[in-house]
Amino acid sequence: MAGERSIVLAMVMALCFCTSSTNTTTTNGGWSAAHATFYDGACGYENLFDQGYGLETTALSTALFNDGKTCGACYEIKCYSTQWCRRGSIHVTATNFCPPNYSKPHDNWCNPPQQHFDLSQSMFQRIAIYRAGIVPVIYRRIPCIKNGGMMFEIKGNPYWILVLVYNVGGVGDVTDVKIKGSSSSDWIQMSRNWGQNWQTDAHLVGQSLSFQVTTSDGKMVESDNVAPANWNFGGVYEGNNFH
Ligand SMILES: *[C@@H]1O[C@H](CO)[C@@H](O)[C@H](O)[C@H]1NC(C)=O
């Protein structure tokens, strides 16, 4: 799908970093009590800065997210046809899900069938004036330009290996992962657990690991023995990449 221009109109909204103007309880030294939260990324990516995505990320509405299959896809987004638009476009990677709210009667941008990008405020402000809040956009899939190789973070336990695949170039969205331990010549089919976390119950501790990763355009990249025989849970290993 990369490079194919979509003419679908979508909406973009800045994440709200609003401060409440209602009265707050002032405690010692002028500090006020409030709440903050950390949204655990629905794609499985963890620290977006450490993992090379930076602020150039977007959360996708239900219609675009496709149960996590679109995680890792890259988009070029432009504000479209309002007075609030700035010139130019942004390039972002899909790293999260914008959850629907079916009990909300209005402004439910992340509900199906709406196509919506939830951007960080700084990315939003590159394409539109902040106070617009939400603007129509046009977008297209673009190739993902990533530095270095695909990264494989190995998690789980000796009976259940979970591999997070990130920093994927090319079209970016992984559709299939196979793993192979050095003591066999058979590739083992992994299944998607959630987002871009892939799992197998094969017992591969003590073997060096190879991966075959296929993306939505049907291209496959093989990375042989990326994790050495003494790989460990929590370890991150770098393979080859799509170009
Ligand atoms: C969903 O929308 C309703 C109605 O606007 C609101 O009360 C509720 O807090 C929303 N739920 C979430 C999880 O945002």
The ligand as a Tripos MOL2 file, in Angstrom:
@<TRIPOS>MOLECULE
LIG
   14    14     1     0     0
SMALL
NO_CHARGES

@<TRIPOS>ATOM
      1 C1        -16.9990    8.0830   27.1920 C.3       1 LIG1
      2 O1        -17.9180    9.1100   26.9360 O.3       1 LIG1
      3 C2        -18.7720    9.4030   28.0570 C.3       1 LIG1
      4 C3        -19.7980   10.4130   27.5850 C.3       1 LIG1
      5 O2        -19.1980   11.5580   27.0260 O.3       1 LIG1
      6 C4        -17.9130    9.8960   29.2090 C.3       1 LIG1
      7 O3        -18.7170   10.1770   30.3260 O.3       1 LIG1
      8 C5        -16.8940    8.8240   29.5800 C.3       1 LIG1
      9 O4        -16.0110    9.3030   30.5570 O.3       1 LIG1
     10 C6        -16.0890    8.4210   28.3350 C.3       1 LIG1
     11 N1        -15.2470    7.2900   28.6810 N.am      1 LIG1
     12 C7        -13.9380    7.3060   28.5170 C.2       1 LIG1
     13 C8        -13.2240    6.0320   28.8630 C.3       1 LIG1
     14 O5        -13.3340    8.2750   28.0900 O.2       1 LIG1
@<TRIPOS>BOND
     1     1     2 1
     2     1    10 1
     3     2     3 1
     4     3     4 1
     5     3     6 1
     6     4     5 1
     7     6     7 1
     8     6     8 1
     9     8     9 1
    10     8    10 1
    11    10    11 1
    12    11    12 1
    13    12    13 1
    14    12    14 2
@<TRIPOS>SUBSTRUCTURE
     1 LIG1         1 GROUP 0 **** ****
